[in-house]
Amino acid sequence: MQTKVYPYNIKYKDGVLDDIKELPDEALSELAYYINQYKINPYSCSQPLFKNLKDCRKTYIANTSYRIVIRIEDNTIKIVEIVAIGKRENKEVYLTAASRLN
């Protein structure tokens, strides 16, 4: 049996696994779906961010209540780094992402 090779590898920024533990159960399967999509083509299921997160992109999950913030590294080895996952409310997830990138 051959292992499937994907164009992009997934990397998790410190703190993201804690973010995942905070997600409601109904968001976990959607998160898993998008992580698999990121391996194939992260651009197709994310939108660009701006200002201090201009190098990042976002994906909506859980009826747009939560966001996945990613950073794509298109070097020789292509990597999708998951920077933060959390509520959009009060821009919480974006503030967390920015602090993890500094």
Buried (B, 14 or more C-beta within 10 A) or exposed (E): EEEEEBEBEBBBBEBBEEBBEEBEEEBEEBBEEBBEBBBEEBEEBBEEBEEEBEEBBBBBBBEEBBBBBBBBBEEEEBBBBBBBBBBBEEEBBBBBBBEBBE
